Amino acid sequence: MRGSFKKIGLVGRNRQRGLTGVLRQLLPLLQERQLNVVLQESLGDKLPDVDLPRASLEEIGEQVDLVIVLGGDGSLLSAARTLARYSVPVLGINRGRLGFLTDITPDDIAQQIPRVLDGEYEEDSRFLLSAEVHRDGAVIGSGDALNDVVVNSGSSAQMIEFELYINDIFVYRQRADGLILSTPTGSTAYSLSGGGPIMHPSLDAIVLVPMFPHALSSRPIVVDGNSEIRLDVLARNRIHPPVTCDGQTNLKARPGDSVFVRKTPHQLSLLHPRGRDFYTSCRDKLRWSNQLVN
C-alpha cells in the first residue's frame, strides 16, 4: 500500500554496464518522496559524489522495506539467495538480457517506480532449493538456488553415473552428462535449454531434467516441491562432478558422495509492476506472439 516503503536498498553488481546512469535516474524519484536510501557497498564507486549510507547485502536485508536490484536476472539471483531469509520484497530493474525476473527497463523507471511505491504492484513468492554434498555421513558443502541446482561432469567429455532417489525411493540409475534440478522460477532458464517444461511460478514442484542421457527413454520428471531428492554419485566414476547453484555457487563432489536437494524454509518475495505477469513475460521474452507472415 501507499507509504508502506520507507527505506529502500539499492543493490547490484558494480561491473554491470550502464549502472551509473540508472542510479542517477532512480535516485531523484526516491529522494523526492523523502525515502531513506541505502546503497550496497559494492556500488559505492558508481556515485562517488553522492552522500548515501553504504551497507553490506546482509545489512540491507535487515534494515530496509524494499530492495531494488539493478542488473539482469543474474544480479537478482545472486542477491535473492541472501535476501530471501530476511523476508524483504525485491523489485528488479533490468540491465541484462532476457530479464524474466527483472521486469522494469531503464526506459520505464520514471513511470513504473512511482506506481510501485504507490502500491500498484503484484507480489508473488518464489521458493528456493538447498543443496548439500554429503561425504562419509558429513556435510562438506552447501548452497541455495532460486533457479536450479546442477550436477554435471564439468569440463570432462565423460558421462557420470548416478542413482536417483526421491523421498528415499529408488527412481533410476542413469548415465548422463548430469542432472538439472529446477524450481518453477528456473524452468525458463537452463532447464528450458535442456528440454525441460515451462512451469508457472505458482506451482509447488521441482523438475528433474537429465542432461544428454545415455537412454532415449529418459525424460524430465516433475515432482512435488516438498520432495527430498538424493543423487548418489557412484563410486566407480573417475571424475569429480561439480555441483552448481544458479550457476554461481560451486561445490565439488567426489565418487561415492551424495547430493541432497530440498526446498529451503524461506521464500523470496518478488514484486512486479501491475499488468506484468508470467504469461506476458513469456510472450515478450520467448516471442510467443510474433505475428505470422502470410
QUIQUI-V111029 format. One record per backbone hydrogen bond with DSSP energy under -0.5 kcal/mol. CO is the residue of the C=O (numbers start at 0). NH is the residue of the N-H. E is the energy in kcal/mol with one decimal. If there is no record, write none. Layout:
co->CO nh->NH e->E
co->CO nh->NH e->E
This chain:
co->0 nh->3 e->-2.0
co->3 nh->5 e->-0.7
co->5 nh->35 e->-2.4
co->6 nh->64 e->-2.8
co->6 nh->65 e->-1.3
co->7 nh->37 e->-2.7
co->8 nh->10 e->-0.5
co->8 nh->67 e->-3.2
co->9 nh->39 e->-2.5
co->10 nh->69 e->-2.9
co->11 nh->13 e->-0.5
co->12 nh->15 e->-1.9
co->15 nh->18 e->-1.2
co->17 nh->21 e->-1.5
co->18 nh->22 e->-2.5
co->19 nh->23 e->-2.3
co->20 nh->24 e->-1.3
co->21 nh->25 e->-2.3
co->22 nh->26 e->-2.7
co->23 nh->27 e->-0.6
co->24 nh->28 e->-0.5
co->25 nh->28 e->-0.6
co->25 nh->29 e->-1.4
co->26 nh->29 e->-0.5
co->26 nh->30 e->-2.9
co->27 nh->31 e->-2.2
co->29 nh->32 e->-0.7
co->29 nh->34 e->-1.8
co->30 nh->33 e->-1.8
co->35 nh->7 e->-3.3
co->36 nh->52 e->-0.6
co->37 nh->9 e->-2.7
co->38 nh->54 e->-1.7
co->39 nh->42 e->-2.2
co->40 nh->43 e->-1.8
co->42 nh->45 e->-1.8
co->42 nh->46 e->-0.6
co->43 nh->46 e->-1.0
co->44 nh->47 e->-0.5
co->46 nh->49 e->-1.5
co->48 nh->50 e->-0.5
co->49 nh->51 e->-1.2
co->52 nh->38 e->-2.8
co->54 nh->40 e->-2.2
co->55 nh->59 e->-2.4
co->56 nh->60 e->-2.3
co->57 nh->61 e->-1.5
co->58 nh->62 e->-1.5
co->59 nh->63 e->-2.3
co->64 nh->88 e->-0.6
co->65 nh->8 e->-2.8
co->66 nh->68 e->-0.6
co->66 nh->90 e->-2.7
co->67 nh->10 e->-2.2
co->67 nh->69 e->-0.5
co->68 nh->70 e->-0.6
co->68 nh->92 e->-3.0
co->69 nh->12 e->-0.6
co->70 nh->94 e->-0.9
co->70 nh->95 e->-0.6
co->71 nh->75 e->-1.7
co->72 nh->76 e->-2.9
co->73 nh->77 e->-2.2
co->74 nh->78 e->-2.0
co->75 nh->79 e->-3.0
co->76 nh->80 e->-1.5
co->78 nh->81 e->-1.1
co->78 nh->82 e->-2.7
co->79 nh->83 e->-2.3
co->81 nh->84 e->-0.7
co->82 nh->85 e->-1.9
co->82 nh->87 e->-0.9
co->83 nh->86 e->-1.3
co->88 nh->66 e->-2.3
co->89 nh->270 e->-3.1
co->90 nh->68 e->-3.0
co->91 nh->93 e->-0.5
co->91 nh->103 e->-1.8
co->92 nh->70 e->-2.6
co->92 nh->94 e->-0.5
co->93 nh->105 e->-0.6
co->100 nh->102 e->-0.9
co->103 nh->93 e->-3.2
co->104 nh->107 e->-1.6
co->104 nh->108 e->-0.5
co->105 nh->108 e->-0.9
co->107 nh->110 e->-0.6
co->107 nh->111 e->-3.4
co->108 nh->112 e->-1.9
co->110 nh->114 e->-0.8
co->111 nh->115 e->-2.5
co->112 nh->116 e->-2.5
co->113 nh->117 e->-1.3
co->114 nh->119 e->-2.8
co->115 nh->118 e->-1.9
co->116 nh->2 e->-0.9
co->117 nh->1 e->-0.5
co->118 nh->120 e->-1.5
co->119 nh->273 e->-1.2
co->121 nh->271 e->-2.6
co->123 nh->269 e->-3.0
co->125 nh->267 e->-3.1
co->127 nh->263 e->-2.3
co->128 nh->144 e->-2.5
co->129 nh->261 e->-1.9
co->130 nh->142 e->-2.0
co->131 nh->133 e->-0.6
co->131 nh->259 e->-2.7
co->132 nh->139 e->-2.8
co->132 nh->140 e->-0.8
co->133 nh->257 e->-2.1
co->134 nh->137 e->-1.8
co->137 nh->134 e->-3.1
co->137 nh->139 e->-0.6
co->140 nh->132 e->-2.7
co->142 nh->130 e->-3.2
co->144 nh->128 e->-3.2
co->146 nh->182 e->-2.5
co->146 nh->185 e->-0.5
co->147 nh->245 e->-3.0
co->148 nh->180 e->-3.1
co->149 nh->151 e->-0.5
co->149 nh->243 e->-2.5
co->150 nh->178 e->-2.7
co->151 nh->241 e->-0.5
co->152 nh->155 e->-1.5
co->159 nh->175 e->-2.2
co->160 nh->233 e->-1.8
co->161 nh->173 e->-3.1
co->162 nh->231 e->-2.7
co->163 nh->170 e->-3.1
co->163 nh->171 e->-0.9
co->164 nh->229 e->-2.9
co->165 nh->168 e->-1.5
co->167 nh->169 e->-0.5
co->168 nh->165 e->-2.4
co->171 nh->163 e->-2.8
co->173 nh->161 e->-2.4
co->173 nh->175 e->-0.5
co->174 nh->213 e->-3.1
co->175 nh->159 e->-3.1
co->176 nh->152 e->-1.9
co->177 nh->210 e->-2.6
co->178 nh->150 e->-2.4
co->178 nh->180 e->-0.5
co->179 nh->181 e->-0.6
co->179 nh->208 e->-3.0
co->180 nh->148 e->-2.6
co->181 nh->206 e->-2.4
co->183 nh->186 e->-1.0
co->184 nh->187 e->-0.7
co->185 nh->188 e->-1.9
co->185 nh->190 e->-0.8
co->188 nh->191 e->-0.6
co->188 nh->192 e->-1.4
co->189 nh->193 e->-1.3
co->190 nh->195 e->-2.8
co->191 nh->194 e->-1.6
co->199 nh->202 e->-2.1
co->202 nh->204 e->-1.1
co->203 nh->224 e->-2.3
co->204 nh->183 e->-0.5
co->205 nh->222 e->-3.1
co->206 nh->181 e->-2.9
co->206 nh->208 e->-0.6
co->207 nh->209 e->-0.6
co->207 nh->220 e->-2.0
co->208 nh->179 e->-2.7
co->209 nh->211 e->-0.7
co->210 nh->176 e->-2.7
co->210 nh->177 e->-0.8
co->214 nh->217 e->-1.7
co->220 nh->207 e->-3.1
co->220 nh->222 e->-0.5
co->222 nh->205 e->-2.4
co->223 nh->226 e->-1.8
co->226 nh->228 e->-0.6
co->227 nh->166 e->-3.2
co->228 nh->260 e->-2.9
co->229 nh->164 e->-2.7
co->229 nh->231 e->-0.6
co->230 nh->232 e->-0.6
co->230 nh->258 e->-2.7
co->231 nh->162 e->-2.0
co->231 nh->233 e->-0.8
co->232 nh->255 e->-2.7
co->233 nh->236 e->-1.9
co->238 nh->240 e->-0.8
co->240 nh->252 e->-2.3
co->241 nh->151 e->-1.8
co->242 nh->250 e->-2.9
co->243 nh->149 e->-2.5
co->243 nh->245 e->-0.6
co->244 nh->247 e->-2.0
co->244 nh->248 e->-1.9
co->247 nh->249 e->-0.6
co->248 nh->244 e->-2.1
co->250 nh->242 e->-2.6
co->253 nh->256 e->-2.4
co->256 nh->232 e->-2.6
co->257 nh->133 e->-3.3
co->257 nh->259 e->-0.6
co->258 nh->230 e->-2.6
co->259 nh->131 e->-2.4
co->260 nh->228 e->-2.8
co->261 nh->129 e->-3.6
co->265 nh->127 e->-0.7
co->267 nh->125 e->-2.6
co->267 nh->269 e->-0.7
co->268 nh->89 e->-2.5
co->269 nh->123 e->-2.3
co->271 nh->121 e->-3.0
co->272 nh->275 e->-2.2
co->274 nh->276 e->-0.5
co->276 nh->280 e->-2.2
co->277 nh->281 e->-2.3
co->278 nh->282 e->-2.5
co->279 nh->283 e->-2.5
co->280 nh->284 e->-3.5
co->281 nh->285 e->-2.0
co->281 nh->287 e->-0.7
co->282 nh->288 e->-0.7
co->286 nh->289 e->-1.0
co->291 nh->293 e->-0.6
